[in-house]
């Protein structure tokens, strides 16, 4: 009996240690050494073992592009809120990481290239220097930067793919990170993707053109981008993981050309981080039960909402969802976001383990 208890205790301990307990930390939380220190302190104190830190927000950098090697050309400029031109937030975080159990993954906003305020962009930002790379709708109208989460570059343009890959692979080449975490790795919606250069590429690639071929071609642009990034990471630094924040509802994901199930099944994405941001535990459980049929729980991290509107989303609701994820035997969970937790004063009430 004692041996059984010891074995079970060891199993539970190993399971907890292996479980991913991640947190998304937005770029504005790491703009000074003092803020970065606070992030690391808070994560260590509350048993978070994976930091998803945003180092590219809207075609900008919270790191030093081409820091050592310039093999992957990267001219993106410093994030506007980092006032000290000599401060490298990502390098600093890696240097002060004293808890060796804390993984640091570079969170990269992929195809969204602007916010809603263009005044915050550097004059040499790609939105200004290469406006032809911004996606358009089916009426050939350039995407409005004030819509959605900002303007997107068009994933169907070969130059966009090359430019964005260079940014990501530059990070892999020059920083000892544990992973690359892709965000907005998709089209803004089904009626975008009609930039002139993208249409030229489509007509060159596809002989028999119809609605089905167009839909498949768009999906292929995102899938092949992920596949190529993964292959290059394996060549540069094979221990660096590739993960992505994904739309959890598969019908919705299809609408945005994001076939993340295929990425996992074919082995060019290490893990998918579901954006399960519903406040309803019942709704999330129903969806997780459905996804469990794909037999990929060991590759899925469940992203949970951690922000409140007018303090109407209490911490115990988040704890319910953490318990749910643990029961379902997914590889772990991720909390979105550090900012929401601080503003809603959640930290002391959350039961992280």
C-alpha positions, 0 to 999 in steps of 0.5 A: 500500500505504501509503495502504491502511494509513493508511486502515485505521489511521484506520478502526480509530481511528475505530471505537474512538473511536465504540465505547461503553465504559460502566460502571454505577456504583451509587449508594453509590459517589458519596455523597461528593465524595471517592468521586465524584472516585475514580470519575471518575479511575478511568474516565478512567484506564481508557478508559471513555467512558460513565458510567451513574451510579445517581441513583435507587436505591429511590425516592430521589435522589442529586441535587436534585429540582426543582433549578431548575424544578419543572414536573415535581413531584418530592418524592423524598428524598435517598438515605440514605447521602448524609449531607451534605444540601447535597451533590448527587452528580449535579451534582458529577459533571457539574462535575468531568467534565474529559474531554469524551469521558466521557458521563454518563447518569443511571441510574434504577431505574424501578418497584422502589421499596424495598430489603429494609430499610424502615428506610432509607426516609424516612417520606414515601417513597411506599411509606408514603404511597401503599401502594395503588400497590404491585403485587399478585399474582393472589391480591391479596396486596401484593408483599412488600418482602423478595422479589425486589429489593424491592417494585415500584410497579404499572406499570398504575396511571396514578398510578404512571406519572405519578409516575415520569415526573415523576421522570425528566423532572425530571432531564432538565429540570434537569441537563445529562446525556447520557442517561437510563438506565432499569433495572427497566423491567418487571414483577417477574414474570408473576404480578404486576400485580393491584393494585386500581387497575391492574385498574380501569384494565384493565377501563376500557381493554379491552372483551373481557378474556381471558388474551391481552388481559391479557398484551398490556395489561401489555406496553402499559403498559411500552411506552407508558411508554417511548414517552411518556418518549422523546417528552417528552425530545425536547420538553425536551432532544432531545440527551438519549438514552434507553436501558434495561438489558434482559433479553437472553433474549427469552422471559424479556423477554416474561414480564416484559412488556419488549418492548425489540425493539419499542422499538428498532424503532419508534424510542423507545429509542436503545439497549438494554443487554443484561444478558448476565451469564453467565460462559460466553463460548460461551453469550453468543456463541450468544445474540449470534449469534441477536440479530444476526438482528434487524439492530440491532447498532448499537443494542445495547450488551452488558452484561458481568458484572464481579463474582466470587464467591470470586475464581472468575471471573478477569479474562481471562474478561471480556477474552474477552467484550470481544473477542467483542463487538468481533468481533460489531460491536455498538455497544459494551459495558457493565461491571457494575459498578464495585463488582464491579471494585473488590472483585475487583481487576479494573481493572489486568487488564482490556483495555478497548479 
